[in-house]
Amino acid sequence: MKPLKRSRQLHGWLAALMLVVLVLTATGCGSGGKDSNAADAPSRKGDLTLVVGAYSVVKDAMEEILPIFAAKWKADTGQTLEFQQSYEASGTQARAIAGGFEADVTLLAMEGDIDKLVKAGLVQPNWKSKGGEDGMVTRSVVALGTREGNPKGIHSFADLAKPGIKVLYPNPKTSGGAQWDINAIYGAGLKLSEEQEGVKDPVAAKAFLERVHANVESLDKSGRASMAAFEYGVGDVIVTYENELLARIAKGVKYEVIIPQDTILIENPLAVVDKYAEKHGTREAADALVAYLLTPQAQEIFAKHGFRPVNKQVYADNESHFPIPAGLFDIQYLGGWNEVRSTLYSKRGVWYQVLAGI
């Protein structure tokens, strides 16, 4: 019996020894050394992650810009930078961030969507002074895209109201781009009334918008969704950002780009989402990304993707690609965003009257 007892004791010692070896291996022998698996893991995952929440139209440009910024950040700080990215219709994205999606940096379609984040206590009220041209990172104009050769002979917003013309633009309830589209059409109606009557006539402008909207084929969630529908074969003409059309043409899609004489200047804002950047410890990187998006290098990439740069020199270098229409107006022609939100998009506003047919 004694040999059996010694054998059991030997097996017990061996099991205990193996357990100690396994524990020491799993913990890197307690050294925390640079060669241990535990020490290597953070560098593989990245030292810092920035969360970017943006509107859908800017996706392609940002996916080109972000790796360049990460390389620059690595060279400047030695820190590996990774990104989590979300691209949605601007209104949807703003509501998501206000509702708890913790983006560190946001690029949205219009100033009003940033204002929602200010009201939610996420972005500082002085965000417009932090960078860009009054807080803006890109510009564009509302344009019309037609099938190759412009078979329907579309040249202006007034042509969209002709019998048999099938029009596409997204839903302004979810899409900031759609609000720019509606602003452009309503503003063109005001311009027409001013030419004919000598003064802006809101009643005439509403009637103008009603005639165009009567030909709308569908209201999609976002500008990108409308573009996809148009490329699938829906509609005769799409109302959208100039940059969306130029970007698709650069990829080989056959469009005709029509810039109406009377159309609106689009301005797209960016901001650090202060509350979340502070919470995540990403403030320095978030500020640096916002600053980088305004550099000539980043602005050239935006221009390549069809956006009108806010950097004056980059715009001058690309001016031939971005003609200025004779009747171009901005949001101030409509009274500014506060007036537009009240006049067009309130519960009893012009847009909702048009939808309701009243």
Secondary structure, 3 states (H helix, E strand, C coil): CHHHHHHHHHHHHHHHHHHHHHHHHHCHHHCCCCCCHHHHHHHHHCCEEEEEEEEHHHHHHHHHHHHHHHHHHHHHHCCCEEEEEEEECHHHHHHHHHCCCCCCEEECCCHHHHHHHHHCCCCCCCHHHCCCECCEEEEEEEEEEEECCCCCCCCCHHHHHCCCCCEECCCCCCCHHHHHHHHHHHHHHHHHHHHHHCCCCHHHHHHHHHHHHCCEEECCCCHHHHHHHHHHCCCCEEEEEHHHHHHHHHCCCCEEEECCCCCEEEEEEEEECHHHHHHHCCHHHHHHHHHHCCCHHHHHHHHHCCCEECCHHHHHHHHHHCCCCCCCECHHHHCCHHHHHHHCCCCCCHHHHHHHCC
